[in-house]
Amino acid sequence: DGRVLYQNVELNGVILNNISLFIQPEEPNISDIFSDVDIVIAANDEGEYYIPNNNVETLDSWDNGKGVQVLTNGTESYTMSVLGYDIDPYTTLTLNPFMLNNIAYLLDEPTSIESVFSDFDDSAILAVADDQGHYYIPQYGLNTIDESGGMMPGKGYQIMISGYDPIDFAYGEANG
């Protein structure tokens, strides 16, 4: 642990990118993370925003468990390079009821979304979507996320759950 490493994150022009990091940024300030990227808006699932051209910065610090939606200015795509440190990829994440959760993908290699949520009843996870139009709806056996290569490093995932209680999960056990 404590290794210093870079993570590259692709930001496509003209789409609302949903991104995450599998590292702890050395400088967790949002304005520093996006300093080399011309962005219009970055937002999380808690209603916090970073809109640099309007001096709006209610989203000011990176949260490793969260996905962040990012719209760049114009049609240009960017590769954002973030310097940081290892984090525990098996950290427990909480999915809250009655909201569209946007979670980080904490592993540094792709994995099957079916395996991630295999311990849950099919009706617990209503739907999961990425920023490319892929989805996972276990109750109906629909899974285009795995067909497209699985959950990917650098991506965030929007998730709706059923019921009244939060669901805690982690991306797997340290022992494999």
Backbone as CSV, one residue per row, in Angstrom:
resi,resn,N_x,N_y,N_z,CA_x,CA_y,CA_z,C_x,C_y,C_z
1,ASP,0.827,-1.209,0.000,0.000,0.000,0.000,0.855,1.250,0.000
2,GLY,0.238,2.371,-0.330,0.952,3.622,-0.360,1.732,3.871,-1.635
3,ARG,1.590,2.972,-2.630,2.272,3.203,-3.906,1.719,4.473,-4.560
4,VAL,2.599,5.223,-5.172,2.163,6.384,-5.951,1.941,5.908,-7.378
5,LEU,0.786,6.214,-7.942,0.500,5.784,-9.303,-0.410,6.780,-10.003
6,TYR,-0.475,6.632,-11.312,-1.351,7.465,-12.123,-2.542,6.639,-12.579
7,GLN,-3.701,7.280,-12.676,-4.842,6.667,-13.327,-5.277,7.602,-14.447
8,ASN,-5.406,7.041,-15.645,-5.920,7.818,-16.763,-7.414,7.554,-16.894
9,VAL,-8.173,8.632,-17.078,-9.620,8.534,-17.227,-10.001,9.213,-18.529
10,GLU,-10.726,8.473,-19.367,-11.170,9.028,-20.649,-12.431,9.869,-20.444
11,LEU,-12.422,11.066,-21.015,-13.602,11.931,-21.015,-13.966,12.185,-22.475
12,ASN,-15.114,11.683,-22.883,-15.564,11.869,-24.263,-16.299,13.188,-24.400
13,GLY,-16.047,13.881,-25.522,-16.789,15.099,-25.803,-18.240,14.746,-26.117
14,VAL,-19.127,15.668,-25.921,-20.561,15.597,-26.248,-21.382,14.517,-25.527
15,ILE,-20.834,13.847,-24.500,-21.685,12.980,-23.681,-21.480,13.356,-22.216
16,LEU,-22.449,12.988,-21.399,-22.322,13.162,-19.959,-21.553,11.950,-19.447
17,ASN,-20.233,12.125,-19.265,-19.359,11.057,-18.790,-19.676,10.751,-17.332
18,ASN,-19.631,9.494,-16.972,-19.766,9.096,-15.573,-18.463,8.417,-15.188
19,ILE,-17.669,9.086,-14.342,-16.314,8.628,-14.062,-16.118,8.324,-12.581
20,SER,-15.058,7.560,-12.297,-14.645,7.315,-10.919,-13.145,7.042,-10.909
21,LEU,-12.574,6.978,-9.718,-11.154,6.688,-9.565,-10.975,5.467,-8.674
22,PHE,-9.927,4.666,-8.959,-9.570,3.568,-8.072,-8.328,3.915,-7.260
23,ILE,-7.993,5.200,-7.233,-6.891,5.704,-6.417,-7.403,6.877,-5.572
24,GLN,-6.659,7.197,-4.524,-6.919,8.411,-3.741,-6.085,9.512,-4.376
25,PRO,-6.727,10.541,-4.965,-5.934,11.594,-5.607,-4.983,12.263,-4.607
26,GLU,-3.754,12.499,-5.060,-2.780,13.190,-4.204,-3.345,14.554,-3.799
27,GLU,-3.992,15.212,-4.741,-4.641,16.494,-4.468,-6.142,16.306,-4.711
28,PRO,-6.945,16.063,-3.652,-8.355,15.712,-3.830,-9.281,16.882,-4.188
29,ASN,-8.737,18.090,-4.290,-9.564,19.238,-4.649,-10.053,19.091,-6.089
30,ILE,-11.362,19.225,-6.289,-11.972,19.037,-7.615,-11.351,19.960,-8.663
31,SER,-11.097,21.211,-8.305,-10.529,22.140,-9.288,-9.129,21.709,-9.715
32,ASP,-8.376,21.066,-8.833,-7.053,20.545,-9.208,-7.177,19.309,-10.100
33,ILE,-8.114,18.411,-9.759,-8.302,17.195,-10.552,-8.666,17.533,-11.996
34,PHE,-9.523,18.537,-12.178,-9.978,18.909,-13.519,-9.210,20.093,-14.109
35,SER,-8.044,20.431,-13.545,-7.325,21.635,-13.979,-6.912,21.616,-15.446
36,ASP,-6.644,20.424,-16.007,-6.196,20.339,-17.400,-7.332,20.038,-18.375
37,VAL,-8.573,20.044,-17.879,-9.719,19.684,-18.708,-10.693,20.859,-18.735
38,ASP,-11.171,21.198,-19.923,-12.147,22.273,-20.061,-13.534,21.675,-19.820
39,ILE,-14.027,21.775,-18.568,-15.320,21.182,-18.278,-16.388,22.243,-18.085
40,VAL,-17.618,21.861,-18.432,-18.784,22.715,-18.217,-19.316,22.470,-16.812
41,ILE,-19.474,21.174,-16.456,-20.041,20.832,-15.162,-19.565,19.451,-14.718
42,ALA,-19.391,19.315,-13.415,-19.181,18.016,-12.769,-20.188,17.958,-11.623
43,ALA,-20.814,16.791,-11.434,-21.844,16.666,-10.397,-21.828,15.262,-9.806
44,ASN,-22.199,15.169,-8.514,-22.342,13.862,-7.887,-23.827,13.587,-7.607
45,ASP,-24.110,12.469,-6.943,-25.509,12.095,-6.703,-26.098,12.764,-5.462
46,GLU,-25.339,13.652,-4.828,-25.834,14.364,-3.648,-26.208,15.804,-3.966
47,GLY,-26.274,16.140,-5.251,-26.651,17.494,-5.642,-25.539,18.505,-5.483
48,GLU,-24.288,18.040,-5.465,-23.152,18.945,-5.395,-22.586,19.133,-6.803
49,TYR,-22.176,20.368,-7.121,-21.747,20.712,-8.469,-20.421,21.450,-8.462
50,TYR,-19.698,21.295,-9.578,-18.524,22.109,-9.866,-18.732,22.668,-11.262
51,ILE,-18.944,23.989,-11.349,-19.165,24.666,-12.630,-18.157,25.813,-12.683
52,PRO,-16.946,25.521,-13.175,-15.850,26.497,-13.056,-16.120,27.843,-13.727
53,ASN,-16.809,27.844,-14.879,-17.024,29.108,-15.586,-18.044,30.023,-14.899
54,ASN,-18.788,29.468,-13.936,-19.756,30.271,-13.172,-19.357,30.381,-11.706
55,ASN,-18.146,29.947,-11.382,-17.645,29.972,-10.006,-18.553,29.252,-9.011
56,VAL,-19.153,28.133,-9.450,-19.950,27.296,-8.557,-19.086,26.116,-8.140
57,GLU,-18.889,25.958,-6.828,-18.052,24.859,-6.360,-18.605,24.284,-5.058
58,THR,-19.813,23.705,-5.123,-20.332,23.003,-3.948,-19.750,21.595,-3.887
59,LEU,-19.312,21.076,-5.030,-18.555,19.816,-5.085,-17.093,20.228,-5.111
60,ASP,-16.429,20.155,-3.944,-15.070,20.693,-3.904,-13.994,19.650,-3.649
61,SER,-14.385,18.448,-3.177,-13.394,17.440,-2.838,-13.805,16.079,-3.387
62,TRP,-12.842,15.310,-3.880,-13.117,14.004,-4.479,-13.504,13.002,-3.406
63,ASP,-14.567,12.219,-3.647,-15.005,11.155,-2.745,-14.808,9.834,-3.479
64,ASN,-13.904,8.979,-2.980,-13.539,7.747,-3.677,-14.695,6.792,-3.929
65,GLY,-15.733,6.819,-3.125,-16.846,5.896,-3.323,-17.857,6.360,-4.342
66,LYS,-17.730,7.597,-4.804,-18.743,8.198,-5.664,-18.328,8.224,-7.133
67,GLY,-19.319,8.058,-7.986,-19.138,8.369,-9.390,-19.419,9.856,-9.569
68,VAL,-18.807,10.463,-10.582,-19.017,11.886,-10.869,-19.367,12.021,-12.343
69,GLN,-20.461,12.730,-12.611,-20.847,12.990,-13.999,-20.150,14.258,-14.464
70,VAL,-19.533,14.178,-15.652,-18.721,15.287,-16.165,-19.090,15.569,-17.613
71,LEU,-19.394,16.831,-17.885,-19.626,17.290,-19.252,-18.488,18.226,-19.619
72,THR,-17.751,17.869,-20.686,-16.662,18.737,-21.136,-17.223,19.794,-22.081
73,ASN,-16.441,20.837,-22.292,-16.840,21.924,-23.167,-16.438,21.577,-24.601
74,GLY,-17.406,21.516,-25.498,-17.093,21.242,-26.897,-17.100,19.757,-27.206
75,THR,-16.571,19.418,-28.380,-16.619,18.040,-28.853,-15.324,17.276,-28.615
76,GLU,-14.300,17.971,-28.129,-12.994,17.349,-27.914,-13.051,16.328,-26.783
77,SER,-12.355,15.187,-26.967,-12.217,14.202,-25.904,-10.897,14.440,-25.180
78,TYR,-10.862,14.088,-23.908,-9.669,14.286,-23.079,-9.280,12.971,-22.424
79,THR,-7.984,12.823,-22.163,-7.513,11.790,-21.258,-6.990,12.530,-20.043
80,MET,-7.712,12.397,-18.953,-7.354,13.060,-17.710,-6.432,12.125,-16.937
81,SER,-5.281,12.618,-16.505,-4.333,11.806,-15.753,-4.309,12.301,-14.312
82,VAL,-4.590,11.381,-13.369,-4.664,11.745,-11.958,-3.566,11.004,-11.199
83,LEU,-2.777,11.739,-10.425,-1.734,11.168,-9.588,-2.324,10.872,-8.224
84,GLY,-2.049,9.675,-7.686,-2.591,9.358,-6.380,-1.977,8.130,-5.765
85,TYR,-2.687,7.592,-4.781,-2.207,6.465,-3.982,-3.225,5.332,-4.020
86,ASP,-2.738,4.113,-3.756,-3.628,2.957,-3.638,-4.712,3.207,-2.602
87,ILE,-5.907,2.687,-2.885,-6.956,2.644,-1.870,-7.389,1.190,-1.738
88,ASP,-8.156,0.897,-0.716,-8.681,-0.453,-0.529,-9.846,-0.651,-1.499
89,PRO,-9.669,-1.507,-2.520,-10.745,-1.690,-3.503,-11.937,-2.447,-2.931
90,TYR,-11.786,-2.993,-1.725,-12.862,-3.776,-1.111,-13.623,-2.955,-0.073
91,THR,-13.496,-1.629,-0.153,-14.223,-0.723,0.726,-15.723,-0.928,0.559
92,THR,-16.449,-0.895,1.666,-17.905,-1.037,1.613,-18.539,0.237,1.074
93,LEU,-19.401,0.080,0.075,-20.164,1.188,-0.501,-21.630,1.004,-0.107
94,THR,-22.319,2.113,0.085,-23.731,2.057,0.475,-24.608,2.577,-0.654
95,LEU,-25.619,1.784,-0.991,-26.638,2.190,-1.966,-27.870,2.609,-1.176
96,ASN,-28.324,3.831,-1.416,-29.470,4.352,-0.673,-30.770,4.188,-1.445
97,PRO,-31.877,3.929,-0.714,-33.174,3.810,-1.379,-33.678,5.188,-1.825
98,PHE,-34.617,5.192,-2.739,-35.312,6.413,-3.176,-34.402,7.445,-3.831
99,MET,-33.299,7.003,-4.409,-32.439,7.942,-5.141,-31.655,7.179,-6.197
100,LEU,-31.160,7.928,-7.176,-30.290,7.366,-8.201,-28.864,7.464,-7.662
101,ASN,-28.363,6.348,-7.106,-27.003,6.304,-6.564,-26.005,6.347,-7.714
102,ASN,-24.925,7.082,-7.554,-23.850,7.089,-8.540,-22.588,6.650,-7.821
103,ILE,-22.187,5.389,-8.078,-21.071,4.819,-7.329,-19.818,4.699,-8.176
104,ALA,-18.689,4.674,-7.484,-17.400,4.470,-8.126,-17.179,2.983,-8.365
105,TYR,-16.391,2.680,-9.383,-15.895,1.326,-9.594,-14.458,1.333,-9.071
106,LEU,-14.190,0.604,-7.987,-12.926,0.738,-7.263,-11.826,-0.228,-7.673
107,LEU,-12.127,-1.185,-8.558,-11.098,-2.135,-8.979,-10.303,-1.568,-10.157
108,ASP,-9.078,-2.059,-10.338,-8.238,-1.530,-11.424,-8.270,-2.410,-12.671
109,GLU,-9.176,-3.388,-12.709,-9.386,-4.180,-13.921,-10.878,-4.493,-14.046
110,PRO,-11.353,-4.787,-15.265,-12.783,-5.045,-15.465,-13.264,-6.275,-14.695
111,THR,-14.525,-6.268,-14.334,-15.136,-7.442,-13.719,-16.610,-7.507,-14.106
112,SER,-17.181,-8.676,-13.958,-18.580,-8.899,-14.304,-19.500,-8.250,-13.279
113,ILE,-20.463,-7.465,-13.754,-21.425,-6.851,-12.844,-22.299,-7.925,-12.191
114,GLU,-22.526,-9.018,-12.920,-23.307,-10.116,-12.352,-22.621,-10.698,-11.129
115,SER,-21.292,-10.844,-11.192,-20.564,-11.388,-10.041,-20.561,-10.404,-8.872
116,VAL,-20.514,-9.099,-9.169,-20.510,-8.084,-8.115,-21.804,-8.155,-7.292
117,PHE,-22.931,-8.341,-7.971,-24.219,-8.315,-7.282,-24.848,-9.705,-7.128
118,SER,-24.023,-10.758,-7.258,-24.563,-12.127,-7.212,-25.135,-12.517,-5.850
119,ASP,-24.688,-11.868,-4.771,-25.181,-12.211,-3.436,-26.554,-11.609,-3.128
120,PHE,-27.049,-10.743,-4.021,-28.320,-10.070,-3.754,-29.471,-10.758,-4.470
121,ASP,-30.631,-10.674,-3.852,-31.865,-11.122,-4.491,-32.032,-10.314,-5.775
122,ASP,-32.509,-10.966,-6.847,-32.661,-10.288,-8.144,-33.514,-9.023,-8.069
123,SER,-34.438,-8.971,-7.095,-35.308,-7.796,-7.026,-34.698,-6.660,-6.202
124,ALA,-33.562,-6.897,-5.517,-32.947,-5.847,-4.697,-32.345,-4.745,-5.563
125,ILE,-31.677,-5.150,-6.648,-31.065,-4.191,-7.566,-32.041,-4.010,-8.729
126,LEU,-32.670,-2.838,-8.809,-33.643,-2.610,-9.878,-32.964,-2.427,-11.224
127,ALA,-31.954,-1.531,-11.262,-31.270,-1.244,-12.527,-29.932,-0.577,-12.262
128,VAL,-28.974,-0.887,-13.137,-27.656,-0.246,-13.119,-27.388,0.218,-14.545
129,ALA,-26.835,1.430,-14.687,-26.526,1.947,-16.021,-25.156,2.611,-16.025
130,ASP,-24.472,2.524,-17.183,-23.224,3.260,-17.354,-23.474,4.447,-18.285
131,ASP,-22.425,5.167,-18.638,-22.598,6.360,-19.471,-22.602,6.056,-20.964
132,GLN,-22.545,4.777,-21.329,-22.545,4.386,-22.739,-23.876,3.764,-23.167
133,GLY,-24.877,3.809,-22.281,-26.177,3.236,-22.617,-26.295,1.757,-22.303
134,HIS,-25.328,1.189,-21.587,-25.401,-0.213,-21.173,-26.104,-0.289,-19.832
135,TYR,-26.757,-1.415,-19.565,-27.531,-1.541,-18.336,-27.519,-2.972,-17.828
136,TYR,-27.943,-3.102,-16.572,-28.053,-4.391,-15.895,-29.360,-4.355,-15.109
137,ILE,-30.312,-5.220,-15.493,-31.603,-5.300,-14.816,-31.828,-6.775,-14.477
138,PRO,-31.319,-7.209,-13.306,-31.301,-8.644,-12.989,-32.685,-9.296,-12.945
139,GLN,-33.691,-8.561,-12.526,-35.040,-9.127,-12.421,-35.550,-9.623,-13.773
140,TYR,-35.075,-8.994,-14.858,-35.507,-9.380,-16.205,-34.395,-10.075,-16.998
141,GLY,-33.283,-10.377,-16.334,-32.180,-11.067,-17.002,-31.498,-10.232,-18.073
142,LEU,-31.571,-8.907,-17.968,-30.956,-8.027,-18.967,-29.588,-7.575,-18.468
143,ASN,-28.568,-7.738,-19.306,-27.222,-7.376,-18.890,-26.360,-7.023,-20.104
144,THR,-26.412,-5.766,-20.531,-25.534,-5.345,-21.621,-24.223,-4.777,-21.086
145,ILE,-24.115,-4.586,-19.755,-22.841,-4.128,-19.178,-21.790,-5.229,-19.338
146,ASP,-22.128,-6.473,-18.955,-21.163,-7.567,-19.119,-20.909,-7.864,-20.594
147,GLU,-21.948,-7.745,-21.437,-21.758,-7.965,-22.882,-20.756,-6.977,-23.464
148,SER,-20.656,-5.786,-22.856,-19.744,-4.760,-23.374,-18.373,-4.811,-22.702
149,GLY,-18.124,-5.839,-21.888,-16.810,-5.979,-21.263,-16.826,-5.911,-19.749
150,GLY,-17.993,-5.690,-19.145,-18.106,-5.653,-17.691,-17.943,-4.265,-17.119
151,MET,-17.905,-4.212,-15.792,-17.662,-2.942,-15.103,-16.205,-2.558,-15.345
152,MET,-15.961,-1.283,-15.636,-14.656,-0.830,-16.097,-14.003,0.185,-15.153
153,PRO,-12.672,0.090,-14.997,-11.946,1.108,-14.231,-12.167,2.484,-14.845
154,GLY,-12.303,3.485,-13.992,-12.500,4.853,-14.466,-13.950,5.215,-14.702
155,LYS,-14.860,4.232,-14.582,-16.277,4.491,-14.824,-17.056,4.566,-13.518
156,GLY,-18.114,5.360,-13.546,-19.093,5.397,-12.469,-20.350,4.692,-12.946
157,TYR,-21.166,4.226,-12.011,-22.383,3.479,-12.344,-23.564,4.007,-11.537
158,GLN,-24.661,4.272,-12.241,-25.880,4.737,-11.583,-26.734,3.527,-11.238
159,ILE,-27.203,3.476,-9.984,-27.923,2.302,-9.489,-29.180,2.714,-8.737
160,MET,-30.284,2.031,-9.071,-31.542,2.151,-8.318,-31.754,0.832,-7.596
161,ILE,-32.102,0.923,-6.297,-32.407,-0.283,-5.531,-33.873,-0.269,-5.127
162,SER,-34.382,-1.432,-4.739,-35.760,-1.513,-4.254,-35.755,-1.490,-2.732
163,GLY,-36.911,-1.337,-2.148,-37.041,-1.402,-0.702,-36.796,-0.080,-0.014
164,TYR,-36.822,-0.140,1.311,-36.723,1.052,2.150,-35.382,1.180,2.846
165,ASP,-34.550,0.137,2.738,-33.308,0.113,3.498,-32.091,0.238,2.588
166,PRO,-31.042,0.925,3.082,-29.795,0.989,2.319,-29.205,-0.409,2.145
167,ILE,-28.430,-0.597,1.080,-27.733,-1.859,0.821,-26.241,-1.571,0.836
168,ASP,-25.507,-2.330,1.659,-24.046,-2.224,1.685,-23.460,-3.353,0.858
169,PHE,-22.437,-3.035,0.074,-21.749,-4.075,-0.687,-20.302,-3.662,-0.902
170,ALA,-19.479,-4.638,-1.278,-18.078,-4.376,-1.633,-17.797,-5.144,-2.921
171,TYR,-16.731,-4.775,-3.614,-16.416,-5.383,-4.903,-15.743,-6.737,-4.835
172,GLY,-15.803,-7.413,-3.716,-15.187,-8.733,-3.642,-14.356,-8.840,-2.396
173,GLU,-13.815,-9.996,-2.173,-13.008,-10.227,-0.976,-11.534,-10.130,-1.327
174,ALA,-10.741,-9.684,-0.396,-9.305,-9.537,-0.609,-8.655,-10.890,-0.932
175,ASN,-9.263,-11.988,-0.480,-8.696,-13.313,-0.745,-9.105,-13.859,-2.099
176,GLY,-9.748,-13.034,-2.903,-10.115,-13.477,-4.251,-11.512,-14.005,-4.299
